Amino acid sequence: MDSIYIALVGLLFLLAISDLIVGVSNDAVNFLNSAIGSKAAPFRVIMIVAALGILVGATFSSGMMEVARKGIFHPQEFFFSEILFIFLAVMITDVILLDMFNTFGLPTSTTVSIVFELLGAAVAIAILKIAGSNDGRELGEFINSAKALAIISGILLSVVVAFTVGAIVQYITRILFSFKYEKRLKYFGAIWGGIAITAITYFILIKGAKGASFMTSDTKNFIKDNSIIIIIGSFVVWTFILQILNWLVKINILKLIVIIGTFALAMAFAGNDLVNFIGVPLAGLESFKAFQANPGADPNLFLMTSLQGKVSTPTLYLFIAGFVMVLTLWLNKKARTVIKTEINLSRQDEGSERFGSSMVSRSLVRGSLNFGKALGFIVPQNVKNGIAKQFDKSDIKVDKSPDAPAFDMIRASVNLTVASILIAFATSLKLPLSTTYVTFMVAMGTSLSDKAWGRESAVYRITGVLSVIGGWFFTAFSAFTVAFLLAMLFYWGGFIAIGIMAIIALLVIRRTHTIHKKREDEKVDSTEDLTDVDESNILHKCNVKVTSFISKLNIYYKEIIEGITSENLKQLKKVNKNIHELNKDAKKMKDKLGDTIGKLQEDSIETGHFYVQVIDYLRETAHNISFLANPCYVHVDNNHKGLIEIQVEELKELQLSVHDLLNGINDAISNSDFTSIEELISKQQQILDLLKIIKKKQIKRIKHVEVGTKNSLLYLTIMNESKNLILNSVNLLKSQRDFAVFDEENKKN
C-alpha cells in the first residue's frame, strides 16, 4: 500500500514540474511586459535579469507554502487518503486549465486557479464525508471560510486597488515629467530613481524577508527594528549613486529603474506565486511523511492534524523550483504569446486592435466623455492648459517601426514600481495576491492616465480589459467546478480514476501544444509581412502577399465547388474555416493601412494610393469567396436537396475556367510580367459569358419546375459571387500592374 502512495506523491511532483512550466508561461507577462514593451534593454538582457529575480525570489517564498496546507480548508478534518485526492484533483485541474489559457494567449491568474481548485476539491470531499455520516456536521467545519474569504476578497480588491493606484501614480508622474522628459530627468531623475528603487527595496527586502528560507531570526529582527534607517539610507545612497552616474557617464536612469524593477517584480512574482505551483505537492509530501511516521496507520482513518503546524520549506526545493521556472522562461514560446496580449492593450499608439467593440465599452466611454465635459466646467482654464501641456505629444516624433516601443520608460518604471510594491506587500501579509491581476490592472491604469486610450481606441481597449477580467472569473468558476468533479471522481474511482485522469491531462497538454504550434506556423504567412515596409520593398512585399492570397482563393474556390457538388459537409466546413482566417488576414491588412502608409516617404502619395487600391481589392475578393462558401455549407448542413446532374457539370466547367484565370493572374503578378493582361481580360469575358448562359439555363429550369426554391437561391448565389470574384481579381491584377509601372518609373527618375 505504501508503494501506491509513494507513486501518488511522485505523480504530484511530476504534475508540479508541468505546472511550473505552464504557470510561468502564463505569468511571464507579469514581469516582462514593462521592460519588453518599453524596449529598455535587449531581449536577452531582460531575460537574464528576470531569471536572476526568479531564482532569488523563490527562496523568499517559504512562508507562502502554508496557504496550500491550511489556507483554504482545515486539514485536521480530512484523512490522509482524502487529502491526496484533494491535492491530485487540484494539480491535474491546474495543469489542464493553465495550459489551455496559455495556448490561446490569454493571461489568467495562477493564484485564482489554485485557490478555487483547493476550495472546489475540499468542498467535494467534505460533502461526501457529510453525506456518508450522520453526525450532523456542517460544511463550515471542514472549510477555512474566514481565511478563504479573506484571500478571495484580497484578490478581487486588488483589481480595483491596482488599477486606481497605477492610474494616480502615472498621472502625477506624467505631470511632473511630461512626455518630453529628457530635460527634466537631468535635474530630477536621480531623485525619482531614488524614490522608485527605495520603495522597491523597502517592500522586497523588509517585507519580503519574513518569508526568506535562508535568513535567521536575528537577521529578520535586525531588518525589522531598523526599517526607518534602511529606508532613509537607501534613498540617500541610491539618489547619490544615480546622480554621480548621471554626471560621469550620462547613465539613462529610467533604463536602470526598469531593469531593477524587472528584477524586483520577477522576485516578487516568484516569492508570491511559487506556492501556486509547488505548494500543493510539498503539502502532499508533508502528509506522506506524517503518515509514514505512524506505522500501521490506516490511510482512510489517519487524520492530517500535522498539516496545522508551521513547517519550513527546505531552500533546496525552492531553488530547484526556481531553476525550472528560469528554464521555462527561456525555452517556452507560449509565454511570448501571452505577453503580446497585455502589451497590445497598453500600447501608446493606435492601429489594429485585437478586440472589438461592445455595448458596455461604448457606454463606459460615452459616460467618461460626458463626465470629462462636466468636470471641464469646474476646473479653471489655466489649470487645464497647464496639465494639457504636460500631456502634449505634438513635437514628439512617432516611431512606427516594428521594433518601436509600445510605451515610454516613464510608464514602464511606474508599472514596475507600483506592481512590485503591491505584490511584495501582499506577500508580507501572506495573502496570495494575484500577480496577474495586479500587473495587468496597473498596466491598464497607467495606460489610461497616459491617454493611451484615445477616442480612436478606447472602446476596443476597454472591451479587451473586460474580456481578460471575464476570463479571470471564468478561471475561478472552471477551477472550482473541474476540481470539484475530479475530487469526487477520485473518491469513488480510487487509483484507477487517478491514473486515467493523469493520462488525459498528458493528452490535453500534447493537443494544446499542437494547436499552439499550428497557430504560430500560420502567422508566418500573415499580415506581419506587410508591416515592415519602406519605399524600396513595398512592391515586392505586396507581390508576395497578393500571389499567396490568390493561390488560396483558387484552392478554396475549387474546394467549394467540389464540396457542394458532392455534398461533402466536412470539406465545406473546413474550407469555411480557412476562408474565415483569410478574411481576418485581409481585415488586418486593411486596419494597418494607416501604419503602413505612415512609414512611406512624405512625397509617396502615389505609392500609397496604389497600395490602398491593392488592399481594397484583396478585401473584396476575400468577401466574395466568403459569401460563396457560407451558403454552400448552410445548404448541405441543412440537408437540402443536392444539385442536379446538369448543374454539377456546369459548375465543374465554371471551376476549370476560374482556375485557369486565377492561375494566369498569379503568374503575371509573381513574375511582374503584365504582357498577358489582355489575354487574361479576354478569359474574364469568356467566363462572364459562360455565367450568363448558365444563369439563363437555371431560369429555364425554375420555370419548368425542375429545381426547388432552395436550389435556385443557392445556384444563383454561386453565379453572382463567382462573377464578383473574377471581376475583383482582374481589378486586383490591374492595380498591381499600375503599382509596378509607377514603381519602375519612380526608380528611373
Stockholm file with secondary structure:
# STOCKHOLM 1.0

chainA/1-749         MDSIYIALVGLLFLLAISDLIVGVSNDAVNFLNSAIGSKAAPFRVIMIVAALGILVGATFSSGMMEVARKGIFHPQEFFFSEILFIFLAVMITDVILLDMFNTFGLPTSTTVSIVFELLGAAVAIAILKIAGSNDGRELGEFINSAKALAIISGILLSVVVAFTVGAIVQYITRILFSFKYEKRLKYFGAIWGGIAITAITYFILIKGAKGASFMTSDTKNFIKDNSIIIIIGSFVVWTFILQILNWLVKINILKLIVIIGTFALAMAFAGNDLVNFIGVPLAGLESFKAFQANPGADPNLFLMTSLQGKVSTPTLYLFIAGFVMVLTLWLNKKARTVIKTEINLSRQDEGSERFGSSMVSRSLVRGSLNFGKALGFIVPQNVKNGIAKQFDKSDIKVDKSPDAPAFDMIRASVNLTVASILIAFATSLKLPLSTTYVTFMVAMGTSLSDKAWGRESAVYRITGVLSVIGGWFFTAFSAFTVAFLLAMLFYWGGFIAIGIMAIIALLVIRRTHTIHKKREDEKVDSTEDLTDVDESNILHKCNVKVTSFISKLNIYYKEIIEGITSENLKQLKKVNKNIHELNKDAKKMKDKLGDTIGKLQEDSIETGHFYVQVIDYLRETAHNISFLANPCYVHVDNNHKGLIEIQVEELKELQLSVHDLLNGINDAISNSDFTSIEELISKQQQILDLLKIIKKKQIKRIKHVEVGTKNSLLYLTIMNESKNLILNSVNLLKSQRDFAVFDEENKKN
#=GR chainA/1-749 SS CHHHHHHHHHHHHHHHHHHHHHHHHHHHHHHHHHHHHHTCSCHHHHHHHHHHHHHHHHTTCGGGGHIIIIISBCGGGSBHHHHHHHHHHHHHHHHHHHHHHHHTTCCCCHHHHHHHHHHHHHHHHHHHHHHTCCSCCCGGGTBCHHHHHHHHHHHHHHHHHHHHHHHHHHHHHHHHHCSCCHHHHHHHHHHHHHHHHHHHHIIIIIIGGGGCSSCCHHHHHHHHHTHHHHHHHHHHHHHHHHHHHHHHHCCCHHHHHHHHHHHHHHHHHHHHHHIIIIIHHHHHHHHHHHHHTSTTCCTTTCBCGGGGSCCCCCHHHHHHHHHHHHHHHHHCTHHHHHHHHHHHHHCSSCSCCSSCCCHHHHHHHHHHHHHHHHHHTTSCHHHHHHHHHHTCCTTSCCCCSTTSCSSCHHHHHHHHHHHHHHHHHHHHTTCCCCHHHHHHHHHHHHHHHTTCSCTTTHHHHHHHHHHHHHHHHHHHHHHHHHHHHHHHHHHHHHHHHHHHHHHHHHHHHHHHHHHHHHHHHHGGGSGGGGTSCCTTTHHHHHHHHHHHHHHHHHHHHHHHHHHHHHTCHHHHHHHHHHHHHHHHHHHHHHHTHHHHHHTSCTTCHHHHHHHHHHHHHHHHHHHHHHHHHHHHHHHHHTTCCCCCHHHHHHHHHHHHHHHHHHHHHHHHHHTTCCTTHHHHHHHHHHHHHHHHHHHHHHHHHHHTTCSCHHHHHHHHHHHHHHHHHHHHHHHHHHHHHHHHHHHHHHHHC
#=GC SS_cons         CHHHHHHHHHHHHHHHHHHHHHHHHHHHHHHHHHHHHHTCSCHHHHHHHHHHHHHHHHTTCGGGGHIIIIISBCGGGSBHHHHHHHHHHHHHHHHHHHHHHHHTTCCCCHHHHHHHHHHHHHHHHHHHHHHTCCSCCCGGGTBCHHHHHHHHHHHHHHHHHHHHHHHHHHHHHHHHHCSCCHHHHHHHHHHHHHHHHHHHHIIIIIIGGGGCSSCCHHHHHHHHHTHHHHHHHHHHHHHHHHHHHHHHHCCCHHHHHHHHHHHHHHHHHHHHHHIIIIIHHHHHHHHHHHHHTSTTCCTTTCBCGGGGSCCCCCHHHHHHHHHHHHHHHHHCTHHHHHHHHHHHHHCSSCSCCSSCCCHHHHHHHHHHHHHHHHHHTTSCHHHHHHHHHHTCCTTSCCCCSTTSCSSCHHHHHHHHHHHHHHHHHHHHTTCCCCHHHHHHHHHHHHHHHTTCSCTTTHHHHHHHHHHHHHHHHHHHHHHHHHHHHHHHHHHHHHHHHHHHHHHHHHHHHHHHHHHHHHHHHHGGGSGGGGTSCCTTTHHHHHHHHHHHHHHHHHHHHHHHHHHHHHTCHHHHHHHHHHHHHHHHHHHHHHHTHHHHHHTSCTTCHHHHHHHHHHHHHHHHHHHHHHHHHHHHHHHHHTTCCCCCHHHHHHHHHHHHHHHHHHHHHHHHHHTTCCTTHHHHHHHHHHHHHHHHHHHHHHHHHHHTTCSCHHHHHHHHHHHHHHHHHHHHHHHHHHHHHHHHHHHHHHHHC
//
